[in-house]
Amino acid sequence: MQILKLLSTALFFSFICSADCLANGADDSPMLIGYIGHPRVVSHYNDIIARTYSKLGISVEFIEVGGERGLRLLDKGVTDADTIRYELAANDFSNFFVVHPVIAKGATILLCMRDSPCVANILSNPKIAIAATTRFNVNTDHCGLVITADIREYDRFDQVVNLLVSGRYDYALLPTDFSDEATFKNLGAQHLVIVEHDIVHVVNNKYLHLQEDLSEALSAVLKEVNAITTRN
């Protein structure tokens, strides 16, 4: 009987500890980080975020998510973080926070193919179809821009690019961090900056206790990355 009591007590405290560890993000499972399937995110930003968590001894696992879907998964806590988002995206959700510093400057641009006119009034012509990634309107509304063109939304960045290249559309509204100038040139495309944004890392609120540590680790990684870029 005494052995049974001791075993029951041990199991009880084991359960309490496990629950407490999970609540504080201290379990051994990797953090699940969503990312948008943009080539620059895959080749550059995922590495920055992996290195940031590594400095804190935290393992991560990346999963590709869509633009709108990814934000909803993060807000519900299905994913733990998102590699990068425009900072203003956090304004529409209450269950995740922004990790500073800002990782990079980005923008929503109008990409113009096949020698199509690349001017701002294209956006106010309802006869012109423009492909766009989801939530483009959130990225542009805050600057007071009124768009009356025929906007066709797609959740994946690569979908929009493929439709442009195939000739289905001559115009697209896309996110950029200004690193893809050469790609646009190779496509024979022009582009027009519509509005600029801050690019940041976002994390579900269950990890609020890590906010300061993540900020310090991210700052250190960005200094390392900038030092390498300067040397090259």
C-alpha positions as CSV (number, residue, x, y, z in Angstrom):
1,M,0.0,0.0,0.0
2,Q,2.8,2.4,0.9
3,I,4.5,1.7,-2.4
4,L,1.3,2.5,-4.3
5,K,1.0,5.8,-2.4
6,L,4.6,6.7,-3.2
7,L,4.1,5.8,-6.9
8,S,0.9,7.9,-7.1
9,T,2.7,10.8,-5.5
10,A,5.5,10.5,-8.0
11,L,3.2,10.4,-11.0
12,F,1.3,13.4,-9.7
13,F,4.4,15.6,-9.4
14,S,5.6,14.3,-12.7
15,F,2.4,15.4,-14.4
16,I,2.6,18.8,-12.7
17,C,6.2,19.3,-13.8
18,S,5.4,18.3,-17.4
19,A,2.4,20.7,-17.6
20,D,4.5,23.5,-16.2
21,C,7.4,22.8,-18.6
22,L,5.0,22.8,-21.6
23,A,3.4,26.1,-20.4
24,N,6.8,27.7,-20.3
25,G,8.0,26.3,-23.7
26,A,10.7,24.2,-22.0
27,D,9.8,20.8,-23.4
28,D,12.2,19.0,-25.8
29,S,10.1,19.2,-28.9
30,P,11.3,21.7,-31.5
31,M,9.5,25.0,-32.1
32,L,7.4,24.8,-35.3
33,I,8.1,27.8,-37.4
34,G,6.0,28.7,-40.4
35,Y,7.4,30.4,-43.5
36,I,6.1,31.7,-46.8
37,G,7.5,29.9,-49.9
38,H,9.4,32.8,-51.2
39,P,13.0,32.0,-52.4
40,R,14.6,34.6,-50.3
41,V,12.8,33.3,-47.1
42,V,14.0,29.8,-47.8
43,S,17.6,30.7,-48.7
44,H,18.2,33.5,-46.2
45,Y,15.7,34.3,-43.5
46,N,15.0,30.8,-42.3
47,D,18.8,30.5,-41.6
48,I,18.8,33.7,-39.6
49,I,15.9,32.5,-37.5
50,A,17.4,29.0,-36.9
51,R,20.6,30.6,-35.7
52,T,18.7,32.9,-33.4
53,Y,17.0,30.1,-31.6
54,S,20.2,28.0,-31.6
55,K,21.8,30.7,-29.5
56,L,19.1,30.0,-26.9
57,G,19.6,26.2,-27.1
58,I,16.2,25.8,-28.8
59,S,15.7,23.5,-31.8
60,V,13.3,24.5,-34.6
61,E,11.4,22.8,-37.4
62,F,10.2,24.8,-40.4
63,I,7.0,24.2,-42.3
64,E,5.8,26.0,-45.4
65,V,2.5,27.9,-44.9
66,G,0.5,30.3,-47.0
67,G,0.2,34.0,-46.5
68,E,-3.2,34.3,-44.8
69,R,-3.3,30.7,-43.6
70,G,0.1,31.0,-42.0
71,L,-1.0,34.0,-39.9
72,R,-4.2,32.2,-38.7
73,L,-2.2,29.1,-37.8
74,L,0.2,31.2,-35.7
75,D,-2.6,33.1,-34.0
76,K,-4.3,29.8,-33.0
77,G,-1.0,28.4,-31.7
78,V,-0.8,25.6,-34.3
79,T,2.6,27.0,-35.3
80,D,4.8,28.6,-32.7
81,A,6.3,31.4,-34.8
82,D,6.6,32.7,-38.4
83,T,10.0,33.4,-40.0
84,I,9.2,36.8,-41.2
85,R,6.2,39.0,-41.7
86,Y,5.5,42.7,-42.4
87,E,5.2,44.3,-39.0
88,L,1.8,45.7,-39.7
89,A,0.4,42.2,-40.1
90,A,0.5,41.9,-36.3
91,N,-2.1,44.6,-36.0
92,D,-4.9,42.3,-37.1
93,F,-4.1,39.5,-34.6
94,S,-4.0,39.4,-30.8
95,N,-2.2,36.1,-30.1
96,F,1.3,36.7,-31.3
97,F,4.0,39.3,-30.8
98,V,6.8,41.0,-32.8
99,V,10.4,40.3,-32.0
100,H,12.6,43.3,-32.5
101,P,15.0,44.5,-34.0
102,V,13.6,44.8,-37.5
103,I,15.3,42.2,-39.7
104,A,15.1,44.1,-43.0
105,K,13.2,46.7,-45.0
106,G,10.6,45.4,-47.5
107,A,7.9,46.7,-49.8
108,T,4.8,45.8,-51.8
109,I,5.7,46.4,-55.4
110,L,3.8,46.5,-58.7
111,L,5.7,44.1,-61.1
112,C,5.2,44.9,-64.8
113,M,5.9,42.3,-67.5
114,R,6.5,42.4,-71.2
115,D,7.0,46.1,-71.6
116,S,3.7,46.9,-70.0
117,P,3.4,50.5,-68.7
118,C,4.7,50.6,-65.1
119,V,2.9,53.6,-63.6
120,A,0.8,54.1,-60.5
121,N,-2.5,54.8,-62.3
122,I,-2.5,51.1,-63.5
123,L,-3.9,50.4,-60.0
124,S,-6.9,52.5,-60.6
125,N,-7.9,51.0,-63.9
126,P,-10.7,48.4,-63.4
127,K,-10.1,46.9,-66.8
128,I,-6.6,45.7,-65.9
129,A,-6.2,42.4,-64.1
130,I,-3.5,42.2,-61.5
131,A,-2.4,39.0,-59.7
132,A,-1.5,39.5,-56.0
133,T,-0.5,37.6,-53.0
134,T,-3.1,37.4,-50.2
135,R,-3.3,40.2,-47.7
136,F,-1.8,42.6,-50.2
137,N,-4.7,45.0,-49.3
138,V,-3.6,45.0,-45.7
139,N,-0.1,45.9,-46.8
140,T,-1.4,48.9,-48.9
141,D,-4.5,50.1,-47.1
142,H,-2.7,51.9,-44.3
143,C,-1.0,54.3,-46.7
144,G,-4.4,55.4,-48.0
145,L,-4.0,53.9,-51.4
146,V,-7.3,53.2,-53.2
147,I,-7.0,50.3,-55.7
148,T,-9.8,49.7,-58.2
149,A,-8.0,47.4,-60.7
150,D,-9.3,43.8,-61.1
151,I,-7.2,42.1,-58.3
152,R,-6.9,38.3,-58.4
153,E,-5.5,36.9,-55.1
154,Y,-3.3,33.8,-54.7
155,D,-2.0,32.4,-51.4
156,R,1.4,31.4,-52.8
157,F,4.2,33.7,-54.1
158,D,5.3,31.1,-56.6
159,Q,1.8,30.8,-58.1
160,V,1.8,34.5,-58.9
161,V,5.3,34.4,-60.4
162,N,4.4,31.4,-62.6
163,L,1.2,33.1,-63.8
164,L,3.2,36.2,-64.7
165,V,5.9,34.2,-66.6
166,S,3.3,32.1,-68.4
167,G,1.7,35.3,-69.8
168,R,-1.7,35.0,-68.0
169,Y,-1.0,38.3,-66.3
170,D,1.1,41.3,-67.1
171,Y,0.9,42.8,-63.6
172,A,1.3,41.6,-60.1
173,L,1.5,43.0,-56.6
174,L,4.2,41.2,-54.7
175,P,6.3,41.4,-51.5
176,T,10.0,42.1,-51.8
177,D,13.0,42.9,-49.6
178,F,14.8,44.6,-52.5
179,S,17.2,41.6,-53.0
180,D,15.5,40.4,-56.2
181,E,16.4,43.2,-58.6
182,A,18.5,40.8,-60.7
183,T,15.6,38.3,-60.9
184,F,13.2,41.1,-62.1
185,K,15.7,42.1,-64.7
186,N,16.2,38.5,-65.9
187,L,12.4,38.3,-66.3
188,G,12.4,41.5,-68.4
189,A,10.2,43.1,-65.8
190,Q,10.0,46.6,-64.4
191,H,8.8,47.4,-60.9
192,L,7.2,50.2,-59.0
193,V,7.4,50.5,-55.2
194,I,3.9,51.0,-53.8
195,V,4.6,51.1,-50.1
196,E,7.5,50.2,-47.8
197,H,7.3,48.0,-44.7
198,D,9.4,46.7,-41.8
199,I,10.1,43.0,-41.9
200,V,10.1,41.3,-38.5
201,H,10.0,37.9,-36.8
202,V,6.7,37.0,-35.0
203,V,6.0,34.5,-32.2
204,N,2.9,33.1,-30.5
205,N,2.1,34.6,-27.2
206,K,2.8,31.4,-25.3
207,Y,6.4,32.3,-25.7
208,L,6.2,35.8,-24.4
209,H,8.7,34.9,-21.6
210,L,11.3,34.5,-24.4
211,Q,10.8,37.9,-26.0
212,E,13.8,39.7,-24.4
213,D,16.1,36.7,-25.0
214,L,15.0,36.4,-28.6
215,S,15.5,40.1,-29.2
216,E,19.1,39.8,-27.9
217,A,19.8,36.7,-29.9
218,L,18.4,38.1,-33.1
219,S,20.4,41.3,-32.7
220,A,23.6,39.2,-32.4
221,V,22.8,37.1,-35.5
222,L,22.0,40.2,-37.6
223,K,25.3,41.7,-36.6
224,E,27.1,38.5,-37.7
225,V,25.2,38.5,-41.0
226,N,25.9,42.2,-41.6
227,A,29.6,41.7,-40.8
228,I,29.9,38.9,-43.4
229,T,28.0,41.0,-46.0
230,T,30.3,43.9,-45.4
231,R,33.4,41.7,-45.8
232,N,32.1,40.4,-49.1
